[in-house]
C-alpha cells in the first residue's frame, strides 16, 4: 500500500512539475512575443479607422468621423444591450474574461472548430484600434496584453465610450453618433430599446445586418439580440416584449451620408469583392478607394429627387462611356444595384430583338412590318392602349415602342437566337421568360446592367460592365488594385450604328421626344411595364451621348402601382434631360462617328407605302423618295435605272462603254420602232464595261439603252 502511495506521489509531482514548466514557458512566450506591442491611447479617439473614398477628380468624399460622443450622451439601452450581447461580465473583469475563454475553448474542442469567440469589449477595442484582423496566435496574445494594460489606465466608462465611438456600422458609417443618425435620425441619447437591439445587431456583420442594405437581415439579427437580453435577464420580459412590438422606422438624418449613401454602398461592396475583405477589414486597414464619382452631378441628382414627392422606388445613375465608370448613383432602395431585379419592358427590345435581327440580315431600318392584332398559339400581345398602326417601318416601331412588330420579329428570329445574343451582355434569361414575352422585356434586370448595355451602343458595339472603383491604395501608398478596361465586341460597328440611328429617332420623334431639343446628338429608349390590369409597375429611360450614358428607373413599391401617367416617357425621361443639361452646360459632347461601311441610299417612297417593299433608287430618280442608312450586308434591292454610256459607231459594229460596279448586272436594249427590245445582258467584272454589237444593217443608225438590272 505504501509503495502504491509512493508511486502516486511521484506521478503527481511529475505532473505538477510539467504543468509548472509549461506555465513558465507559456508566460515567458507571452511576454517575449508581445514585448514589442505598445498601448497608444491617441488611437482610441475615433480617427483611426476610415474608409477614404475619393471621386474621379481625387477629392475625398468621406471625411474622418469627428462626431465623438461622450458616454453621458448615450442611451442606457445602448450600453446595456452592448454589454449583454458582447461582454456580459464587462464591468467585472480586468480586460479578459477567463471564464468565457475557458468555456469557448471547451466548445471549440468539442466542435473541432474555432467558431466560439471570447473577446471582451476591451479586447475588441484594442483589436479595432491597434491590431490587424489576422487570425494568428501572436495577435491574440498581443490583444490580451494590451487589453490588460488598457484596463489599468482607463475606467470602464471610458473604455465603453471609446468602444462605441470606434465601431464600424457599415455603409461608411463610423461611431454610435453617426449610426443613430443614419439609421433612425436620432441622437444616441434618444434611442429606445428596440433601436438599440438593431444597432447592436449590425456590428457583428455590417454587410449582412445593416438596415440600410438589408432591412430583413437587420430584423432577424434584432430578434437574436432580444433572445440574448432575455436569457441574460438584462431586462424583464414585459420590457423586451414591448420593445419587440415597436416598429422600426428608418430615417436617415446624416445629411452627408444621404447624398452619397447609395454610391458608397455599391463602391464599398465592389471593394470587398476586389480585395476579398469585409467592409470592417477595409476600414480598419485604412484603404483609399478611388472612384469615378462626379460629385457635382451626384448632388444635382440627389437634390432633384429629394425635391420630388417620391412615393415610389427609383434609381438614377450615369456612366462615363470611355472609362465605363459609374459617375453618379442615387437610389431610395437599401439594395445594391446588382440585387435590384425588375422587369425591363421595352427598354430591352434593342438587345432581345432588333440588334440580333439586324445581325441576321432579317431587316433594315425601313423594313415594313404589319402592326396588327395577332395570336401566337394563345399568346396575344397588344400595343399600348390596344392601338394598331398597319404597316410600319422598323425605325418607327423602335421610335414609338410598338409591341407587335417586336414580337413578330422575335417569332421569326427564334428564342434561342435572342437568348444567345443577350448572353453576350451577361444577361441570363430565366426559363420562364424563354418565350415570345422576351420581346417585351419579361426578363428581369438591374438598372446598371441596362445602362452598361446602352453604353456598348455608344462604344461602337464593345461591351463591358460598368464599375464604381477605379483604384485602391493601401495605408502605405501602395496601389493594390487598378482598374483595367476589358471590353469586348458583341456586335459589329456597322450593325451597332443601325441601332444607334433608330435610337436617335426615339429622341427626335418617338417616346423619348422630351430630349428632342437638346443641341447635340443624343439617343435614347424608354420602357413602361404594366400589370395584367393595366396599372404601371416600372418606368425606364436610358439615353446615350458619345460621352455618357444616363439611366433613370422608377418602380412601384410592393403591393402598389405607379400613377397612370407615370411611364418611361414621363418622369424618367425628364430626369435624363435634366442630367444631360447639367453635364453639358458648358461643353457639348461631340457627334458619334459614322462607320465606313454605312451607306445612305434613297428609297422609292411610293413602293414603300403601297407595296411595303424597300427599293433603292438613283439620285436622279424623279419620284418621291425617303433616305435610309444600310450596311453592306443588308443593302436593299435597287430599282432598274438608266446608265450613262458612251457609244462609238463604226461601219459594221457599235461599241458601248460605261462605268459599272463589280458583280452588278446590266441589260442592253435597242430601240425597235419605239419599243425597247433586250439584246444582251452582262455582269460587270471590272470598272469599265465594254460591249461590241454587230450591226444587222450597216446603213442604219441604232439607238441603244443601258439599264442597271437588280436581282
JOGI-V462226 format. One record per residue. PHI is phi in radians with two decimals (NA if undefined). Layout:
BEGIN
PHI
PHI
END
This chain:
BEGIN
NA
-1.10
-1.16
-1.13
-1.10
-1.12
-1.14
-1.11
-1.12
-1.13
-1.07
-1.09
-1.10
-1.10
-1.10
-1.10
-1.10
-1.11
-1.10
-1.11
-1.10
-1.10
-1.13
-1.10
-1.10
-1.10
-1.13
-1.08
-1.10
-1.02
-1.29
-1.20
-1.23
-1.90
-1.11
-1.56
-1.44
-2.18
-1.51
-2.10
-1.11
-1.17
-1.33
-1.63
-1.49
1.65
-1.83
-1.24
-1.83
-2.82
-1.38
-1.58
-1.90
-2.06
-1.53
-1.17
-1.76
1.12
-1.80
-1.23
-1.95
-2.19
-1.57
-1.10
-1.13
-2.08
-1.58
-1.19
-2.07
-1.21
-1.06
-1.24
-1.78
-1.94
-1.00
-1.00
-1.05
-1.14
-1.12
-1.07
-1.24
-1.08
-1.10
-1.11
-1.47
-1.63
-2.94
-1.20
-1.82
-0.93
-1.43
-1.98
-1.47
-1.91
2.12
-2.26
-1.88
-1.05
-1.03
-1.19
-1.10
-1.16
-1.08
-1.12
-1.11
-1.06
-1.15
-1.17
-1.15
-1.15
-1.63
0.94
-2.60
-2.09
-1.30
-1.46
-1.72
-2.48
-1.27
-1.40
-1.05
-1.11
-1.11
-1.08
-1.09
-1.10
-1.09
-1.20
-1.88
-2.05
-2.17
-1.53
-1.65
-1.06
-1.61
-2.07
-1.13
-1.11
-1.08
-1.15
-1.15
-1.10
-1.07
-1.11
-1.11
-1.21
-1.11
-1.12
-1.07
-1.09
-1.09
-1.40
-1.83
-2.15
-1.33
-1.06
-1.13
-1.17
-1.12
-1.09
-1.06
-1.11
-1.04
-1.15
-1.43
-1.83
-1.23
-1.84
-1.94
1.41
0.97
1.31
-1.83
-2.11
1.46
-1.16
-1.07
-1.21
-1.13
-1.13
-1.20
-1.19
-1.57
-2.21
0.96
-2.30
-1.36
-0.97
-1.19
-1.75
-1.30
-1.58
-1.14
-1.08
-1.22
-1.09
-1.12
-1.23
-1.04
-1.12
-1.14
-1.20
-1.06
-1.05
-2.64
-1.00
-1.14
-1.63
-1.91
-1.22
-1.14
-1.22
-1.79
-2.70
-1.11
-1.10
-1.11
-1.15
-1.14
-1.06
-1.20
-1.05
-1.11
-1.10
-1.09
-1.03
-1.11
-1.13
-1.04
-1.22
-1.12
-1.48
0.98
-1.17
-2.33
-1.28
-1.02
-1.11
-1.10
-1.16
-1.12
-1.10
-1.14
-1.06
-1.47
-1.31
-1.35
-1.47
-2.03
-1.34
-2.43
-1.44
-1.80
-1.57
-0.97
-1.09
-1.16
-1.03
-1.10
-1.89
-0.89
-1.14
-1.11
-1.07
-1.00
-1.21
-1.16
-1.15
-1.08
-1.04
-1.17
-1.10
-1.23
-1.21
-1.72
0.98
-2.29
-1.40
-1.01
-1.11
-1.14
-1.09
-1.15
-1.27
-1.69
1.18
-1.30
-1.82
-1.90
-1.75
-1.96
-1.74
-1.00
-1.79
-1.04
-1.12
-1.20
-0.98
-1.19
-1.13
-1.04
-1.07
-1.11
-1.12
-1.24
-1.17
-1.40
-1.60
-1.54
-1.52
-1.75
-2.50
-1.47
-2.68
-2.41
-2.28
-2.71
-2.46
-2.29
-1.38
-1.12
-1.21
-1.55
0.95
-1.95
-1.33
-1.71
-2.81
-2.82
-2.30
-2.82
-1.71
-1.58
-1.40
-1.32
-1.22
-1.06
-1.12
-1.65
-1.46
-2.27
-2.25
-1.06
-1.39
1.11
-1.19
-1.19
-1.59
-0.93
-0.97
-1.68
-1.53
-2.25
-1.25
-1.07
-1.12
-1.19
-1.06
-1.07
-1.55
0.98
-1.45
-2.52
-2.18
-1.17
-1.77
-0.92
-1.62
-2.23
-1.37
-1.57
-2.60
-1.23
-2.33
-2.45
-1.89
0.88
1.76
-1.63
-2.17
-1.23
-2.46
-1.47
-1.02
1.06
1.00
-1.82
-2.13
-2.17
1.21
-1.27
-2.33
-1.39
-1.01
-1.06
-1.20
-1.09
-1.24
-1.04
-1.80
0.99
-1.23
-1.45
-1.06
-0.99
-1.14
-1.16
-1.07
-1.13
-1.11
-1.06
-1.35
-1.18
1.80
-1.05
-1.06
-1.15
-1.16
-1.07
-1.10
-1.14
-1.11
-1.13
-1.11
-1.70
1.32
-1.68
-1.66
-1.65
-1.26
-1.03
-1.12
-1.73
-1.44
-2.72
-1.16
-1.16
-1.05
-1.10
-1.84
1.40
-1.18
-1.27
-1.63
-2.77
-1.73
-1.00
-1.26
-1.17
-1.03
-1.06
-1.12
-1.09
-1.23
-1.06
-1.12
-1.17
-1.19
-1.78
1.06
1.57
-1.71
-1.96
-2.80
-1.15
-1.28
-2.35
-1.58
-1.75
-1.65
-2.77
-2.25
-2.17
-1.42
-1.16
-1.66
1.52
-1.48
-1.35
-1.72
-2.67
-2.41
-1.12
-2.09
-1.13
-2.40
-1.32
-2.47
-1.40
-1.81
-2.72
-1.14
-1.09
-1.22
-1.09
-1.00
-1.19
-1.03
-1.20
-1.02
-1.10
-1.08
-1.27
-1.04
-1.16
-1.01
-1.29
-1.39
-2.34
-1.86
-1.23
-1.84
-1.22
-1.13
-1.70
-1.11
-1.63
-1.19
-1.49
-2.82
-1.20
-2.49
-2.12
-2.70
-2.57
-1.98
-2.76
-2.33
-1.88
-2.09
-1.37
-1.11
-1.59
1.63
-1.42
-1.32
-2.04
-2.47
-2.38
-2.22
-2.62
-2.26
-2.26
-2.30
-2.05
-1.14
-1.87
-2.37
-2.11
-2.11
-2.21
-2.35
-2.28
-2.13
-2.41
-1.15
-1.26
-0.98
1.39
-2.21
-2.37
-1.34
-1.05
-0.96
-1.61
-1.67
-2.12
-1.07
-1.47
-1.79
-1.07
-1.04
-1.13
-1.16
-1.07
-1.04
-1.07
-1.08
-1.21
-1.12
-1.02
-1.20
-1.15
-1.82
-1.17
-2.07
-2.50
-1.40
-1.29
-1.32
-1.19
-1.22
-1.35
-1.61
-1.06
-1.13
-1.58
-1.79
-2.12
-1.75
-2.28
-1.46
-2.14
-1.13
-1.21
-1.12
-1.17
-1.12
-1.35
-1.62
-1.89
1.04
-2.15
-1.76
-2.13
-1.34
-2.29
-1.27
-1.11
-1.58
-1.06
-1.56
-1.46
-1.34
-2.33
-2.35
-1.67
-2.30
-1.93
-2.51
-1.79
-1.01
-1.33
-2.13
-1.06
-1.35
-1.11
-1.77
-1.20
-1.11
-2.60
-1.23
-1.95
-1.19
-2.54
-1.91
-2.28
-1.92
-1.54
-1.94
-1.29
-1.88
-2.67
-1.98
-2.00
-1.83
-2.32
-2.76
-1.38
-2.33
-1.77
-1.02
1.55
-1.40
-1.81
-2.34
-1.85
-1.98
-2.02
-2.16
-1.44
-2.04
0.94
1.52
-1.94
-1.41
-2.03
-1.22
-2.02
-2.92
-2.42
-2.62
-1.84
-1.27
-1.93
-2.74
-1.33
-2.03
-1.77
-2.23
-2.22
-1.78
-2.03
-1.27
-1.51
-1.35
-2.32
-1.19
-1.66
-1.85
-1.69
-1.85
-1.82
-2.04
-2.38
-2.13
-2.23
-1.19
-2.03
-1.21
-1.12
END
